Amino acid sequence: MGLSFSYIKKALVIGSPVVISQLGFVLMGSTDTIMVGKISTVCQAACGLGNSLFFLVMIIGFGVLYGITSLVSIDDGAKELRQSWRYIKIGRLLLIPITIILGAFIFLMTSNFSIFQQPDTVNKLAIDYLNIINISTPFLLLSTLYGSFLNGLGKTIPNMVITFICLVLNYFLNKWFIFGYYFIPSYGFIGSAYATVIARFMMCLLTILYCYNNSIVLSIRKRYKKATSFIVTSKEILTIGLPIGAQLFLEVFAFTASYIVAGWLGDLALSAHQVILNIASITFMFITGISTAANIMIGNGFGAKDKAHIMSSALACGFLVIFFELIFCLVLILFRKPLVELYSVDKELLALAVPLMIIAAAFQLFDGLQNLALNMLRGVKDVKVPAMIAFVSYWLIMVPLGYYLAVPKFGNLGLSGIWWGFVFGLGIASIVLNLRFFLHLRTLKWK
């Protein structure tokens, strides 16, 4: 059960397409941020805030759907794939109330936007942006449903290809709708929102078309026989999915809270915070891919009741995460100024953001390790206690500490205070969650 090259290779084969797929998804957001940044830093801040709040709400739905990856991988390990199509059939029905609830919540949020106490110049633009991208909610959730099913099968390449097709499309749509192109008028900042809606619709369409034309999926559908009721399968999906959604919500809400605190520090601080988080999220996507591979591989071992497979998978993925994170630490430190300059050449923003990249390097190391642990725990269906650990780490340590260190009446460290809060909160989460996984593994009685 030691470190095995064959497991490292398998993790890379499964995880690399996820890395590229997730990177493409983040680059869509980066494209929006960079494009609107050419208009003004206020537009850049509004785009970042709008996307942050949108995904804060959407993340609960994503969490429910991400659980399907674990369930399908466990079915695969148990040689019960023919019954896994039930997750798609029931998942589609669950998406009806989920889409209505999440869409309505975003509408209510935009109607009461003053509670976030952001600058008026940012508020108006962010509200308009949110109201338009809310149209993309059903497309985004449907593509996540089918994409999670494919990931559970270990088929991670299709999502990668589709994401990059839509990334290229999103770039040109942003260019055309923001600045105008032939018969397409110039919509300015709000054109980025129109581009996002169209790109997500295409991602949804392409994912569904692939799923219904893939030979393995067709075989599963053909052999599928209804064996459980709607209530039983819904409970199965929600039992694992809701705690994942809760954990992700707590995490994203914590980062959203950091946007709000940064906004209290001024437009410049908010824009700088958005740029650094965007850069860090790109490196984080590499770790998301390896973590997803860990979820799938450990789920296969859990379904097969193979403890040795679970341990070898965990060690291989842990090695890869640490290896890549150390490389990213060096990159963020050594190339901190050129990386920030990709987003803006504003001298005031550079003076604020560039030094913080060193703290961001430490932050992304701990963020990667806690993400790996969460995915490994999902592979063995341990999701409730990790959600509680997340609450303590994010909301009793990270957010309060970041606020205390940042605001003038306490620590007065400004934006760096928020980032030191990230480092301490996620550092504790990474230690506790990894310990839980290996202690949980010892309780399994299989060989």
C-alpha positions as semicolon CSV with decimal commas, in nm:
position;residue;x (nm);y (nm);z (nm)
1;M;0,000;0,000;0,000
2;G;0,297;0,235;-0,058
3;L;0,342;0,502;-0,322
4;S;0,286;0,335;-0,660
5;F;0,381;0,473;-1,002
6;S;0,085;0,295;-1,161
7;Y;-0,157;0,481;-0,931
8;I;0,021;0,812;-0,995
9;K;-0,016;0,747;-1,368
10;K;-0,384;0,660;-1,329
11;A;-0,446;0,976;-1,126
12;L;-0,282;1,183;-1,399
13;V;-0,480;1,011;-1,675
14;I;-0,810;1,076;-1,495
15;G;-0,718;1,409;-1,341
16;S;-0,536;1,586;-1,625
17;P;-0,850;1,638;-1,838
18;V;-1,031;1,763;-1,527
19;V;-0,744;2,004;-1,463
20;I;-0,770;2,139;-1,817
21;S;-1,150;2,144;-1,801
22;Q;-1,155;2,333;-1,470
23;L;-0,881;2,563;-1,594
24;G;-1,092;2,639;-1,899
25;F;-1,391;2,715;-1,678
26;V;-1,187;2,954;-1,465
27;L;-1,036;3,112;-1,774
28;M;-1,388;3,198;-1,883
29;G;-1,420;3,407;-1,570
30;S;-1,070;3,545;-1,627
31;T;-1,168;3,640;-1,982
32;D;-1,466;3,834;-1,849
33;T;-1,248;4,003;-1,585
34;I;-0,971;4,097;-1,827
35;M;-1,211;4,219;-2,096
36;V;-1,417;4,443;-1,866
37;G;-1,094;4,561;-1,700
38;K;-1,017;4,736;-2,029
39;I;-1,321;4,955;-1,960
40;S;-1,243;5,046;-1,597
41;T;-1,140;4,905;-1,257
42;V;-1,497;4,970;-1,137
43;C;-1,633;4,740;-1,410
44;Q;-1,370;4,484;-1,314
45;A;-1,476;4,500;-0,950
46;A;-1,847;4,472;-1,040
47;C;-1,784;4,169;-1,261
48;G;-1,586;3,997;-0,986
49;L;-1,849;4,072;-0,722
50;G;-2,135;3,964;-0,950
51;N;-1,971;3,633;-1,040
52;S;-1,879;3,571;-0,677
53;L;-2,238;3,619;-0,556
54;F;-2,380;3,414;-0,844
55;F;-2,161;3,114;-0,767
56;L;-2,228;3,153;-0,396
57;V;-2,591;3,067;-0,470
58;M;-2,521;2,812;-0,745
59;I;-2,272;2,617;-0,536
60;I;-2,546;2,442;-0,338
61;G;-2,689;2,298;-0,660
62;F;-2,339;2,208;-0,777
63;G;-2,275;2,023;-0,451
64;V;-2,583;1,805;-0,494
65;L;-2,469;1,721;-0,847
66;Y;-2,103;1,665;-0,756
67;G;-2,219;1,388;-0,525
68;I;-2,328;1,197;-0,835
69;T;-1,962;1,158;-0,935
70;S;-1,894;0,972;-0,610
71;L;-2,208;0,758;-0,641
72;V;-2,133;0,655;-1,001
73;S;-1,768;0,574;-0,922
74;I;-1,880;0,355;-0,629
75;D;-2,128;0,176;-0,856
76;D;-1,843;0,124;-1,103
77;G;-1,622;-0,031;-0,837
78;A;-1,909;-0,256;-0,724
79;K;-1,976;-0,364;-1,088
80;E;-2,326;-0,213;-1,075
81;L;-2,294;0,050;-1,346
82;R;-2,610;-0,058;-1,525
83;Q;-2,813;0,092;-1,240
84;S;-2,625;0,423;-1,234
85;W;-2,849;0,583;-1,499
86;R;-3,102;0,639;-1,222
87;Y;-2,891;0,933;-1,107
88;I;-2,949;1,110;-1,437
89;K;-3,322;1,033;-1,450
90;I;-3,389;1,141;-1,093
91;G;-3,130;1,418;-1,107
92;R;-3,319;1,588;-1,391
93;L;-3,636;1,590;-1,185
94;L;-3,454;1,727;-0,880
95;L;-3,315;2,010;-1,093
96;I;-3,663;2,153;-1,151
97;P;-3,718;2,274;-0,791
98;I;-3,345;2,342;-0,744
99;T;-3,335;2,572;-1,050
100;I;-3,650;2,759;-0,944
101;I;-3,528;2,810;-0,587
102;L;-3,176;2,921;-0,680
103;G;-3,294;3,148;-0,961
104;A;-3,552;3,310;-0,734
105;F;-3,291;3,363;-0,463
106;I;-3,062;3,548;-0,704
107;F;-3,354;3,768;-0,810
108;L;-3,431;3,851;-0,445
109;M;-3,064;3,920;-0,380
110;T;-3,044;4,175;-0,661
111;S;-3,359;4,340;-0,527
112;N;-3,193;4,391;-0,188
113;F;-2,835;4,452;-0,297
114;S;-2,781;4,739;-0,055
115;I;-2,724;4,490;0,229
116;F;-2,376;4,423;0,089
117;Q;-2,278;4,788;0,151
118;Q;-2,066;4,817;-0,161
119;P;-1,978;5,141;-0,343
120;D;-2,273;5,275;-0,547
121;T;-2,063;5,269;-0,865
122;V;-2,009;4,894;-0,820
123;N;-2,364;4,816;-0,704
124;K;-2,550;4,926;-1,016
125;L;-2,323;4,740;-1,256
126;A;-2,316;4,422;-1,043
127;I;-2,699;4,412;-1,019
128;D;-2,741;4,444;-1,397
129;Y;-2,476;4,176;-1,451
130;L;-2,640;3,932;-1,206
131;N;-2,991;3,975;-1,350
132;I;-2,866;3,874;-1,694
133;I;-2,641;3,580;-1,601
134;N;-2,926;3,442;-1,388
135;I;-3,076;3,330;-1,721
136;S;-2,791;3,079;-1,752
137;T;-2,885;2,895;-1,427
138;P;-3,067;2,593;-1,584
139;F;-2,799;2,555;-1,852
140;L;-2,519;2,555;-1,595
141;L;-2,691;2,301;-1,367
142;L;-2,783;2,063;-1,651
143;S;-2,430;2,061;-1,790
144;T;-2,299;1,993;-1,436
145;L;-2,541;1,700;-1,394
146;Y;-2,430;1,524;-1,712
147;G;-2,066;1,625;-1,660
148;S;-2,064;1,477;-1,308
149;F;-2,208;1,151;-1,442
150;L;-1,934;1,130;-1,706
151;N;-1,665;1,204;-1,446
152;G;-1,797;0,923;-1,229
153;L;-1,741;0,688;-1,522
154;G;-1,382;0,810;-1,542
155;K;-1,458;0,977;-1,875
156;T;-1,308;1,317;-1,804
157;I;-1,184;1,406;-2,154
158;P;-1,526;1,502;-2,304
159;N;-1,583;1,772;-2,041
160;M;-1,236;1,906;-2,116
161;V;-1,297;1,932;-2,490
162;I;-1,640;2,090;-2,449
163;T;-1,512;2,341;-2,194
164;F;-1,235;2,461;-2,424
165;I;-1,468;2,490;-2,719
166;C;-1,686;2,716;-2,506
167;L;-1,382;2,902;-2,370
168;V;-1,284;3,007;-2,722
169;L;-1,647;3,092;-2,798
170;N;-1,671;3,296;-2,477
171;Y;-1,362;3,499;-2,574
172;F;-1,503;3,601;-2,910
173;L;-1,851;3,662;-2,768
174;N;-1,703;3,892;-2,502
175;K;-1,505;4,079;-2,766
176;W;-1,807;4,118;-2,995
177;F;-2,070;4,205;-2,733
178;I;-1,852;4,441;-2,525
179;F;-1,687;4,634;-2,808
180;G;-1,919;4,558;-3,101
181;Y;-1,861;4,364;-3,421
182;Y;-2,027;4,431;-3,758
183;F;-2,402;4,391;-3,695
184;I;-2,355;4,330;-3,319
185;P;-2,379;4,662;-3,131
186;S;-2,140;4,757;-2,853
187;Y;-2,306;4,678;-2,519
188;G;-2,009;4,778;-2,304
189;F;-1,974;4,614;-1,963
190;I;-2,309;4,433;-1,978
191;G;-2,207;4,265;-2,306
192;S;-1,989;4,033;-2,097
193;A;-2,304;3,900;-1,924
194;Y;-2,471;3,827;-2,261
195;A;-2,157;3,643;-2,374
196;T;-2,158;3,432;-2,056
197;V;-2,521;3,323;-2,101
198;I;-2,466;3,213;-2,463
199;A;-2,144;3,027;-2,378
200;R;-2,313;2,835;-2,093
201;F;-2,605;2,740;-2,315
202;M;-2,363;2,594;-2,568
203;M;-2,176;2,405;-2,295
204;C;-2,503;2,251;-2,177
205;L;-2,609;2,155;-2,529
206;L;-2,275;1,995;-2,622
207;T;-2,250;1,798;-2,294
208;I;-2,598;1,648;-2,335
209;L;-2,540;1,566;-2,702
210;Y;-2,216;1,386;-2,618
211;C;-2,371;1,194;-2,330
212;Y;-2,653;1,061;-2,545
213;N;-2,418;0,952;-2,822
214;N;-2,142;0,787;-2,617
215;S;-2,126;0,407;-2,652
216;I;-2,067;0,339;-2,280
217;V;-2,355;0,561;-2,174
218;L;-2,578;0,406;-2,440
219;S;-2,491;0,061;-2,302
220;I;-2,576;0,172;-1,947
221;R;-2,908;0,318;-2,062
222;K;-2,991;0,000;-2,255
223;R;-2,921;-0,228;-1,957
224;Y;-3,084;0,001;-1,702
225;K;-3,385;-0,139;-1,518
226;K;-3,580;0,069;-1,272
227;A;-3,511;-0,087;-0,933
228;T;-3,567;0,200;-0,690
229;S;-3,835;0,465;-0,646
230;F;-3,797;0,839;-0,693
231;I;-3,792;0,888;-0,317
232;V;-3,518;0,626;-0,256
233;T;-3,287;0,757;-0,529
234;S;-3,353;1,120;-0,437
235;K;-3,262;1,042;-0,077
236;E;-2,945;0,868;-0,198
237;I;-2,842;1,171;-0,406
238;L;-2,935;1,429;-0,142
239;T;-2,777;1,238;0,149
240;I;-2,433;1,276;-0,008
241;G;-2,503;1,585;-0,219
242;L;-2,651;1,826;0,036
243;P;-2,356;1,805;0,282
244;I;-2,119;1,859;-0,013
245;G;-2,332;2,156;-0,118
246;A;-2,329;2,289;0,239
247;Q;-1,949;2,260;0,261
248;L;-1,901;2,428;-0,075
249;F;-2,150;2,700;0,018
250;L;-1,966;2,769;0,343
251;E;-1,637;2,789;0,154
252;V;-1,761;3,010;-0,130
253;F;-1,961;3,227;0,114
254;A;-1,642;3,278;0,312
255;F;-1,462;3,398;0,000
256;T;-1,763;3,613;-0,089
257;A;-1,746;3,765;0,259
258;S;-1,386;3,850;0,182
259;Y;-1,505;4,041;-0,127
260;I;-1,746;4,237;0,091
261;V;-1,476;4,323;0,347
262;A;-1,239;4,417;0,062
263;G;-1,515;4,642;-0,076
264;W;-1,529;4,822;0,258
265;L;-1,160;4,898;0,208
266;G;-1,237;5,074;-0,123
267;D;-1,271;5,015;-0,499
268;L;-0,897;4,965;-0,544
269;A;-0,874;4,701;-0,271
270;L;-1,174;4,517;-0,414
271;S;-1,025;4,515;-0,764
272;A;-0,684;4,399;-0,634
273;H;-0,851;4,126;-0,428
274;Q;-1,039;4,004;-0,737
275;V;-0,719;3,987;-0,943
276;I;-0,523;3,790;-0,681
277;L;-0,809;3,546;-0,620
278;N;-0,845;3,492;-0,993
279;I;-0,474;3,409;-1,029
280;A;-0,486;3,176;-0,727
281;S;-0,798;3,005;-0,863
282;I;-0,615;2,919;-1,185
283;T;-0,341;2,731;-0,998
284;F;-0,610;2,577;-0,776
285;M;-0,776;2,418;-1,078
286;F;-0,475;2,190;-1,123
287;I;-0,537;2,060;-0,773
288;T;-0,910;2,028;-0,835
289;G;-0,832;1,784;-1,117
290;I;-0,611;1,564;-0,899
291;S;-0,866;1,582;-0,616
292;T;-1,144;1,474;-0,853
293;A;-0,927;1,182;-0,962
294;A;-0,886;1,092;-0,593
295;N;-1,265;1,102;-0,547
296;I;-1,318;0,869;-0,846
297;M;-1,033;0,626;-0,767
298;I;-1,118;0,604;-0,397
299;G;-1,487;0,565;-0,487
300;N;-1,394;0,269;-0,710
301;G;-1,204;0,115;-0,418
302;F;-1,489;0,181;-0,177
303;G;-1,739;0,015;-0,411
304;A;-1,507;-0,284;-0,453
305;K;-1,436;-0,292;-0,077
306;D;-1,062;-0,278;-0,151
307;K;-0,877;-0,097;0,130
308;A;-0,537;-0,134;-0,038
309;H;-0,669;0,037;-0,352
310;I;-0,805;0,326;-0,145
311;M;-0,474;0,379;0,037
312;S;-0,264;0,359;-0,280
313;S;-0,497;0,605;-0,452
314;A;-0,476;0,847;-0,159
315;L;-0,097;0,835;-0,143
316;A;-0,059;0,885;-0,519
317;C;-0,295;1,181;-0,529
318;G;-0,143;1,331;-0,215
319;F;0,203;1,314;-0,371
320;L;0,083;1,488;-0,687
321;V;-0,096;1,765;-0,495
322;I;0,210;1,848;-0,283
323;F;0,441;1,832;-0,586
324;F;0,231;2,071;-0,795
325;E;0,156;2,306;-0,507
326;L;0,526;2,357;-0,433
327;I;0,585;2,444;-0,799
328;F;0,295;2,691;-0,793
329;C;0,432;2,854;-0,477
330;L;0,755;2,930;-0,660
331;V;0,571;3,058;-0,969
332;L;0,349;3,294;-0,770
333;I;0,646;3,433;-0,579
334;L;0,897;3,464;-0,865
335;F;0,655;3,594;-1,128
336;R;0,415;3,788;-0,909
337;K;0,443;4,120;-1,094
338;P;0,405;3,988;-1,452
339;L;0,106;3,778;-1,343
340;V;-0,076;4,078;-1,194
341;E;0,011;4,288;-1,501
342;L;-0,187;4,043;-1,715
343;Y;-0,499;4,187;-1,549
344;S;-0,411;4,552;-1,507
345;V;-0,124;4,796;-1,553
346;D;-0,276;5,047;-1,310
347;K;0,015;5,157;-1,089
348;E;-0,190;5,182;-0,770
349;L;-0,337;4,836;-0,819
350;L;0,007;4,687;-0,888
351;A;0,151;4,847;-0,575
352;L;-0,125;4,689;-0,366
353;A;-0,159;4,348;-0,533
354;V;0,199;4,243;-0,615
355;P;0,327;4,210;-0,253
356;L;0,018;4,008;-0,157
357;M;0,106;3,738;-0,409
358;I;0,358;3,601;-0,157
359;I;0,080;3,543;0,096
360;A;-0,134;3,396;-0,185
361;A;0,140;3,137;-0,246
362;A;0,105;3,004;0,110
363;F;-0,274;3,023;0,086
364;Q;-0,298;2,805;-0,226
365;L;-0,081;2,532;-0,068
366;F;-0,322;2,485;0,223
367;D;-0,626;2,531;-0,001
368;G;-0,508;2,246;-0,224
369;L;-0,448;2,009;0,067
370;Q;-0,791;2,069;0,222
371;N;-0,959;2,026;-0,117
372;L;-0,784;1,692;-0,166
373;A;-0,895;1,571;0,178
374;L;-1,257;1,670;0,112
375;N;-1,262;1,477;-0,216
376;M;-1,101;1,170;-0,062
377;L;-1,366;1,173;0,211
378;R;-1,642;1,199;-0,051
379;G;-1,505;0,884;-0,212
380;V;-1,582;0,691;0,109
381;K;-1,919;0,869;0,156
382;D;-1,795;1,066;0,457
383;V;-1,950;1,408;0,399
384;K;-2,142;1,524;0,708
385;V;-1,860;1,569;0,960
386;P;-1,631;1,731;0,698
387;A;-1,904;1,991;0,643
388;M;-1,898;2,066;1,018
389;I;-1,517;2,091;1,013
390;A;-1,549;2,330;0,720
391;F;-1,789;2,551;0,917
392;V;-1,547;2,580;1,208
393;S;-1,242;2,641;0,987
394;Y;-1,406;2,892;0,752
395;W;-1,652;3,077;0,973
396;L;-1,510;3,055;1,323
397;I;-1,146;3,107;1,222
398;M;-1,084;3,228;0,865
399;V;-1,351;3,496;0,819
400;P;-1,342;3,651;1,171
401;L;-0,961;3,653;1,174
402;G;-0,943;3,807;0,826
403;Y;-1,193;4,077;0,924
404;Y;-1,014;4,152;1,251
405;L;-0,674;4,183;1,083
406;A;-0,804;4,389;0,788
407;V;-1,027;4,666;0,925
408;P;-0,877;4,992;1,054
409;K;-1,028;4,977;1,406
410;F;-0,857;4,643;1,481
411;G;-0,555;4,496;1,300
412;N;-0,543;4,769;1,033
413;L;-0,348;4,544;0,793
414;G;-0,583;4,621;0,507
415;L;-0,614;4,365;0,227
416;S;-0,321;4,159;0,358
417;G;-0,521;4,091;0,676
418;I;-0,789;3,913;0,473
419;W;-0,524;3,693;0,310
420;W;-0,357;3,603;0,639
421;G;-0,701;3,493;0,759
422;F;-0,720;3,264;0,455
423;V;-0,381;3,109;0,539
424;F;-0,464;3,028;0,902
425;G;-0,821;2,907;0,840
426;L;-0,738;2,680;0,549
427;G;-0,420;2,559;0,720
428;I;-0,626;2,424;1,009
429;A;-0,885;2,274;0,772
430;S;-0,617;2,092;0,571
431;I;-0,464;1,932;0,881
432;V;-0,791;1,822;1,044
433;L;-0,955;1,690;0,725
434;N;-0,652;1,486;0,617
435;L;-0,625;1,337;0,965
436;R;-0,994;1,245;0,953
437;F;-0,955;1,062;0,621
438;F;-0,668;0,841;0,735
439;L;-0,833;0,774;1,074
440;H;-1,157;0,688;0,890
441;L;-0,965;0,450;0,664
442;R;-0,837;0,261;0,967
443;T;-1,195;0,185;1,071
444;L;-1,268;-0,001;0,746
445;K;-1,252;-0,378;0,806
446;W;-1,173;-0,481;0,448
447;K;-0,835;-0,598;0,328
